[in-house]
Amino acid sequence: MSVLGALALAGCSADKPEPLSPLAPGAASRSVSATSGRYILASNGKFSKDLAAQVAALGGTLESVHAGAGIAVVSGISDAAATKLSAISGVNEVQPNAEFSLDNPVATIDADASDVAADATISSVANPAGASRYSWQWNMRDINASAAWSAGKLGDPGVTVAILDTGIDYDDPDLNGLVDLSRSKSFIALDDAITATYFPTRNKINDYNGHGTNVAAQVSSKAAVHAGVTSKTTLIGVKVLDATGHGSLDAVLNGVLWAADHGADVANMSLGGGFAKAGNGRYVSLINRVFNYANRQGMLVVVAAGNEEEDLDHNGNMLKTYCDQPHVVCVSAVGPTTPTGNPDEFSFYSNYGRSAISVAGPGGNGGDVVSMWPYGSGNWSYVWSYCAKQRLVLDANNNVLGYAGCQAGNRVSGFAGTSQATPHVAGLAALLVAEKGHGNPAAIKAAIQKSADDLGQPGTDPFYGRGRINVAKALGL
């Protein structure tokens, strides 16, 4: 089993795209104007009944309204017309949409899995440690997940985790049957156009990037090739990032609300990177509204700390993650730099901060020493999953060039980042919901923190928070 290519050449963009059929360049492109003219409105009580008509009179379209959170999204509004939105009855805040991108600290790598592809349908749901590539999963061993599996703590299909990400390759051998497509949702027009053009029989949460599939598989996996923290937890895909890893605030907010309204007990947001504040943090109140609503609905939100090596307690007028929001679990990353190294070494790229970080999880790490890992030669510890079969290569204008090489279903992908640390915590949260019951996110957060292995300063450490999660200890094993 060998890693395909050196790290510098191993990212998605380095794969020679294999044409789709029919190939229709430009059919699913995204123009700049498609994301301009979008504004998020907040209500001081409730929106006017004729909000849609008043927005239309200004030349725009009312795209969505969520009365419970007091949030609405409008599009097609000119800068001049936007100044008049605040005069509409019930509107007390108007903010332009914000965009952001994933900030992976190292390129994704792929490895061949042809030798297990024929047997990939042989899952290990009852014994995730029996997954064919479990030997690669330093991450699951680090958090003592196998002790929970041995005790029969495999998750409950009645517990749901929403994956707010690039989508999910929902029928790969590790995920097939775990994703509830009836409750899944895409908020990404670019990807919806790709689906309609090239994959019209696929669900709209189909993953054209791979990031979301990797994240989902850490939470729940049937353990054919790689184990997840759980093997029975139900997932729902909420697509808020496009095939290029770009997203927008309105999609994220609507995604959180969708998950909260569709029975998610936990929402995983591996969206570190975020955006900069403007003025006095004009987006903060909008995000608070949505996260507070999710909390009232009984949903725990688990978020990535981000990969910029920043102290979140001293980053000035910046909001690069969602860690500043109330009620969330904010996750930093750990990982070994050599195969026999300390798996709890703080990941050099991870953001940190005593008041920001709740706990740490295994996200991978990199160093100067090139070693022989179970998956090949390199200097990074990765978190592995199946490679999304419809992962695509796009050009600079978001035209689809072709497949990125995973369409045969015989490749696996390694990622690293706080994005990967976060779903380990979401998986633990799902196990705790199965034990403690639904609708009490504060109790689940407290149990996660209380049971973490203290790796740094007593109390709350700026790097590890309350410590690196310990699945067995959290379940009283």
N, C-alpha and C positions, 0 to 999 in steps of 0.2 A: 504494500500500500504506500504510494508515494505522493508527496505534495506536487501539484501540477504547476511547476514554474517557481521562480524566485519571487520573494515577497514584492519586489518592485514591479513585477510583471503579473501579479496574481489577482489584481482587482478586476471587477466586472468589465471595466473599460478596455482591459488588455485582451479579453477574449475576442477571437475573430468571430464576428456575428454570422450565424447561419441563417439564410433567408427564410422568412415565413412564406407560406403560400395560402392565399394570394398576397403578394407584396404590393402594398399601396402606399408608397412614401407620402407623408404629409397628411394622411387621412386622420391621424390621431395626434396632430401637433397641437401645442399650446402656445398661443400668442400672448404677448405682454398685455394687450388690452383685455384679455379674458379674465385677468385678476385685478384690473384697475377699476376704480369706481365702486368698490365694495366698502360698506360701512357697517359697524356694529352699533346697535341702539340699545340703550338701557332705559327701563321704565321706572318712574317714581311711584308707581302703584300698579296700574295696568294700562296697556296700550289702548288707543282709541279704536273703536270698532271699524272705522273707515281708514285705518292705517294704510292698507294696500292702495286705496284710491288716492290718498294724499301723497304717497310715495310716487305713484304713477303720474300724478300731476306735475311732479318735479322731474319727470323723465326717467324714473327708475323702476325697479321691480322689487317687491317684497318677496324675499326668498324663503324666509322661515321666521316663525314666532314661537317662543316658548314662554307661555304665561307664567309657569311656576318659577322660573328663574328670572323673568323679566328681561329677556334678551331677544332681540330681533336682528336679522341680517338683511341688508338691502344691497342691490347691485345696480350698475348702470347710471350712477349718480355723478354728475360733473362736480368739480371742485366748487363752482359757484353755487350750484343747487344744494350741495351738502351743508352749506351754512344755514339753510332754511329748514333742515331736518329737525333741529332742536325746537323750532316753533310749533311742531306738531303736538297736539294734546297728548299727554302721558309720557312724552320723551324728555328725559332729563340728562341724557349723556349721549354724545355721538362721537365715535372714534373710527378713524380709518383702519382697515384691515392691516394686519402685520403678517409678514412671511418669514419663514426660517427654513433651515436645512439640517439634515442629520450631520453629525460631526464625528464620524468614526475615526478613532485615533490611528488605525492601521487598515490597509486594504484587506478586503475579504480574500481568503484563499479557498481553493477547492482541492478535494482529493478524490481519487477514483474509488468507487465502491461497486465495481462490476461483479466482484466475487460474491457479494451478498445480495445483489439485486434480485436474483431468482428466488431467494428464500426470504425476501423482505416482508412477505405477508405473514411470516411466522412471528407473531408479536409475543412479548413477555409482560403482558399486563399484570399478571399476578406476581411476577418477579422481575422488576425492571433491571436489576443487576445482571440479568441474563441477556440483555441487549447485545447484539453482535459487536458493537464498538464501544461497549461500556469501559473498556480499558483506556480509551481516550479521555474519559470524563473525570479528570481531576476535580472538576467543579462540583460534581455530585458527591464525591468522596469527602471533599473539604467541608461540606455542610452536614455531614453525617446523615444523608438521606436514606442510605440503605438500612439503617437501624429501624427507621419508620416503616419501610417496605416489609422488613422481616416480621414486624408486629402487625402487619395487615393494614397499615395506614397508607392507603393508595389513592385517597380522594373519593369524592362522592359525585355521581353524575348530577345530583340535585344542586350542586354548587357551581356557579358560573363565573368565569373570569373573562372580561372583555379585553381584547388586545387592540389598543389604539395604535395603529402602525401602518405599514405599507400593504397590508392585506395578509392573507394566509393561503399557502398551497394546501388547501383543505383536504385533498385526497392523497397526499403522499403516505407511504406506509406507516409512518409514526403518528400521523394526525387523522387518518381516515376514520370517520365516525365520531370523532371527538368535537367537531365544530358544528354548532347549531346554525345552519345557513338561514333558517327562517327568522332568526333574530339578528343576523348580520347585516351590515349596511356600509355602503361606500358614500363618502362625501367628496370624491375627487373626480372632477369632470374629465381631466386628461385621461385617467385610467378607464373611466367609463367608456370613452371613445375608443380606446384600444380594445377593450372587451367587445364592444359592438362590431368593430372592424375585423378583428382577427380571431376572437374566441367567443362567438355569440352564444354558445351553449354553456359557458362557464358562469359561475356566480360572480357578481361584480366585485367581491372582495378578493378575487384571484390576484396573486402576488407577482408583480412584474419586476420586483427589486430583490427580494430574498430576505431582507432584514426582518420583516414581520413574521415570516415562517420560522426563522431561527429563534426569535423571541418567544413565539407561541409554544415551540417544542420544549423549551425549558420549563414551562408551567405544567404542561400535560402532554404525555407521549405514550403511545402504545408499546414503546420500547422494542420495536423491531430492530433498529440499528442503534439509536441513542435513547437513553432514558430521560424522562423529565422528573421534576420534583414529585409530581403525581402521575398516575396513569389512567385515572377515571374522571377527572374534573372536566366539565363541559366548558368549551371555549366559544366565544362569539367574536367574529372579526369586525372591527370598526375601522374602515380605511380612512385615515386622515393625512396620510403622506402618499405622494405619487411615486411613479416608477423611478424617478430620479432621486427620491428621498426628500423632496421639497414638500412643505406644508404651509398652512395658513392658520391664523388664530381662530377665524370663524369656523373652520372645519374641526379644529380641536375642541372648541367649546361645544359645538353641536354634537361632536362625537361623545364627549363626556355625558351630555344630557341624554343622548340616545341610550348609552349603556345603563345609566341610572334608571331610565324609564322602561328598560326591557330586561329587568331582572338580574343584572350583574351584581354579584356580591363584592367583586374586586375589579378594578380597572387598572391595567398595566399601561403606563405611559413612558416608554423608552424614547423620550423626546428631548433629551438633554441638548442644549444648544440654544433653544428659544430665541429670544430677541432682546434688543436693547430697550430700556425705558425711554420715554420721551417726556420732557417737562418734569412733572412731579410723579411720574409713574402712572400715566393715564390709563394703562391697560389693567392695572392691578385690581381695581374695583370690579371690572368686568369678570376677571378670572375668579375673584373671591365669590361673586354672586353664584357662579356655576358650581364651584367646588363646595360651597355651603349647601347648595341644593342637593348635590350628590350625597353629601353627608347626611342630610335629612332623609334621603331615600334609603339610607342604610348601606351605601357603597363605600368601601375603602379604596382610596386612590394611591397607587404606588408609583413613584416617579424616579427617573434617573437624575443623578446629580449633575451630569454633564462631563465633558472630556477636555476642558480647557486649562487644567492645572490651576484653577483659581480658588482663592479663599472667598467663599460666598458671603462671609461675614464682613468682608472689607473689599467689596468690588464696586464701590461707588454707586453711581446711578444706573446700575445694570440689573436686568432681570433675565438671566440667561437660562434659567430653568424654572420649574414650577415649585421648587423647594421652599419658597417663601410663603406659600399659601397655607392656610389653616388646614389641619386634619390630615395632611398627606404623610406618607412614609417616604422619606428621601433617601436614596441608596447610593453609596459610593462603591468603589470596586477594589477587589484584591485579586492576586494571582501570582503564581510562581514565574520566575524568569529562566529557570532551568528545570528539566524533568524531575530532579530530586530536590529542587529548591523549596523554600517556604511558601506554601500555597496562600498564606495570609499576608504576604508582603503587599503593602499598599501600592496600588497601581499608579505609576508615575503621572499618568495623564488625568487622573480623576480629580474633579473638583472636591472641595472639602469645606469645613466650617463648623465650629462647635455648636452654633445654634441652628445650623441648616441640616446636617446629616443625622438621620435617625439610626440607621444600621448600615453595615457593609455586606456585600455579596460577591460571589465569584464572577469576575468580568474578564479576566485575562490580563496579561502583563507582558512587557517586552524588556529585553536587556541587550548587552553587548556580546554575550557569549552565544555562539551558534552551537546547538546541541542536537542530538538525535532523539526526537520525540516519537511516540507510537505512530504518529501520522507523517513522519519524515523529518528532514533536517530544517532547522530554523531557530529563531531567537525569540519567539513569542509563544505564550500559552493561549490557546484558542478555546472558544466555546462552540461546540459543533451541533449541526443538524443536517437534515436532508437539504440539498440545494433545490430551491423552488424551480419546478419544471418549466414554467413559462417566464423565467428570468430573461429580460430583454436588454438589448443594447440600443440606446437612443443617441441621436446626434445632438449638436448644440441647440437645435431648434425644436427638440423633443419629437422629431420624426423617428419612427421605429425603423431600425436598420435590420434587425433580425434577432434570433435567439442568441443567448449568451453561452449555450453549450450544455445545459442541464436537462434538455427536453427528453432524453432517454430514461431519466429517472435513476441513473447509476452514478451520481456524484453527490458528495456531501460538502458542506461549506463550513468554514471556520470564521467566526466573528470575534471581536474583542471590544470592550467598552463598558461604560456604566449602563448602556442599553442592555447588555447581557447580564449584568449583575441584578438588575431590577426584577426580571421575571422569576428568578429564584425566590425572591421575597414574596412575589405575588403567588407563587405556588405554595409556599408555606402558609400564606394567609388563607388560601383555599382549604388547606388541611385543617386549619384552626376553625374556620367557619363550619366545616363538617363536624367538628367536635363541640363547638360552643354555641352553634346556632346562627341564624341569619339576623341581619339588621342591627348589629352593634359594632360598627367599625372602630370605635374608640377602644373597645375591649380587645379586639384583634390586634390593633397597633400596639397596645400595651403589652400583650402577650409576646409579640415578636421581639420587642425591645428588652423585656425582662429576661427572656431566655437566651439572649445573644451571648456569645463568648467574648468577654472583655479582653481586648487585645492591646489597648493603649492606656491612656490616663484613666484613673478611676472616675466613674460617672460618665459624662458625655465627652468623648474624645473628638477633637476636630477632624480626624481622618476616618475613624471607624464609627462615630456616633456612640451608641450603646454597645457596639461590638459587631462581630461577624455572626450572621444568623446560624443557629444550630437547630436543625429540623427535629432531631430526636428529643433534645431538651425541651423544645417548645411544646412537644406533645407529651411531656412527662415520662419519657422512656429512659 
